[in-house]
Structure formats: structure tokens, C-alpha cells
Amino acid sequence: MKYCLGIEGTAHTIGAGIVSFEGKVLANEKAVYTSETGMIPTAVAEHHKKHVDEVVARALKTAKVGWQEISLISYSAGPGLAPCLHVANNKAQELGKEHGIPVVGVNHCVAHLTIGQLATTMKDPVFLYVAGANTQVICLAGERFRIFGETLDIGLGNALDKFGREKGLGFPAGPKIEELAKKGKWVELPYSVKGMDVSFSGIVTKATRMQEKVEDVCFSLQETCFAMLAEVAERALAHAERSELCLIGGVGANKRLCKMLETMCKARGATFAVVPLDLAGDQGAMIAWQGILEKGKTSEGIRPYERTDDVVVDW
């Protein structure tokens, strides 16, 4: 049986995953950079350099696979923080040369989409991609994953982290905000949907300046931002005439967001699915699976600004 080793290194996570060419995830190991002050790209890259060999070794051990069984190595070529992308690329190229294995660089965002389809078995969904730097509504049309709507400023994950940093909640802030929100009640915040696009910067600025209890602000921040996402996702389902909504990306771990989207889909007769938690955030398995889909290609270098809709879907 053939296997692919995927190395993820776009932002705070350095990960290594091993996936069979048939789509079975055998290992998904990672090390996550944490800080009270957020991400400094060079510091995150140093973290990745320190842990990448250990993460790859753990993946091989967990999968019980030797190098002779690895037929392909893939890495996250972009988009992402350039110093971090270099770590993933350099390690992939190094291992490829050492073991005589072809190497392919893949798009991190597209990998989120395809692992979502693999995990949920959805055929042709609208994707709601909500992660740190990314917030997009995406659907396959004409051999590309078309972006129907997106954030006009910052991704929701980064917005939550920015709020958390200002309030001293640590990094990443999303899980802490979700926990505090359970004890909060509604206070008014701006609601910013512009056609199919959303904007979070004004909401976060207002939220950080509010003097109300932090639990109330967390509750309202979630309710407002998630309602915005539900609105644009529903509009995309109608416009694209699709009946499946797949939530992907790290923010998909938030149970309140899942509940709101599930309620919306149920009301319009659509199917909702969220990628399992271990495949929702940044990790190597999705990079490995995307590498398998693009097997036969080889590449090196990084593409820090490559968009989802730059990639031709020819698999």
C-alpha cells in the first residue's frame, strides 16, 4: 500500500500526517506554538524548526510505516507566514532528497476543503471556511473553488485572537471566548454583512472598548459573528443551488457556531456537516491527502499569497 507524508507549516502549527492513497488517515501529529502576545512569524518559525523532526518521527511511529513505504511527500506551500512556510518546504525537500521520494507543494486552503469532503463524504457542498486568517464561502464551479464571499478585513480566528489579546485571554483565544460566552448575556455589537462579504474589524474594535462584563462581550461577539456567517452561508446555498454545507477550518471546533449553522440548514432542508475536530484545524493529514490528489506533480518553494481560487481543480 502507498502512503503520503504531509507536512503542515503555515502558521502556529507544525504538523505531520500520513495518509494512504485510499484515503485512510494513519497518523496526524503536531506541535502548536502558543504565546500570550500572539504570533511573531520569526519566533513561530523557530518553534517549527525545533519540533519538525520530532513531529515527523512521531507520525511515522504512530502510523507504523517506514520510509520504504512512503511514496510521496507533500507540504504546505501557501498561503501563510513565509518564515513558517520555509520550514515545511525545506524539511519536505530535505526528506525527499534523502529518501528519493517525489515532493509536491499544495495549497493549505484547498487542503482544508478536500479533507472536509473526505471526512464528511459530501459530494458537492458549499464550504464555509473559518480559520485564523481565512473566512470564506466557497463552492466548486468550472474547475476552481470559487469564493462566493469572504472577509473584507481579517479572518474570524484572527479577530477572536485580537480581542483575546486585548482582554488578556491568551493565545489562541477562541476556546477561552467560547467558554466565557456560556456565562454571558446579550449586549449590542455592530453587525456587518455586505452582500456576500463580512467585516469583523469594527466589531472587534467595539468589543475591546466595551466596559461590560467580559462574559457578556464574549457571548455577544460570538452570536453576532456567527449570525453573520450563517446569513452568507444560507445565501450561498440558495445562489449555488446546493443542498450541503460543510464547515471547515479551526473555528469549526466551536460548538455554538455548529449549532447555529445546523439550525439554519435544517430550516431550509439542507444537510450540514462539520469536519471532525482532529481534522478541523491546521494539521498534516490534510496536506498529505491533497498531495495524493495532486500526485504526479512535483514542486518546490513557497507561495505565501496563493488564493484558493488560484488552484485548478484537475483531480
Secondary structure, DSSP 8 states (H G I E B T S, - for coil): --EEEEEE-SSSEEEEEEEETTS-EEEEEEEE---SS---HHHHHHHHHHHHHHHHHHHHHHHT--GGGEEEEEEEEESS-HHHHHHHHHHHHHHHHHHT--EEEEEHHHHHHHHHHHHH--SS-EEEEE-SS-EEEEEEETTEEEEEEEBSSS-HHHHHHHHHHHTT--SS-HHHHHHHHTT---------EETTEE--HHHHHHHHH--S-HHHHHHHHHHHHHHHHHHHHHHHHHHHT--EEEEESGGGG-HHHHHHHHHHHHHTT-EEEE--HHHHSS-HHHHHHHHHHTTT----S--TT--GGGSB---
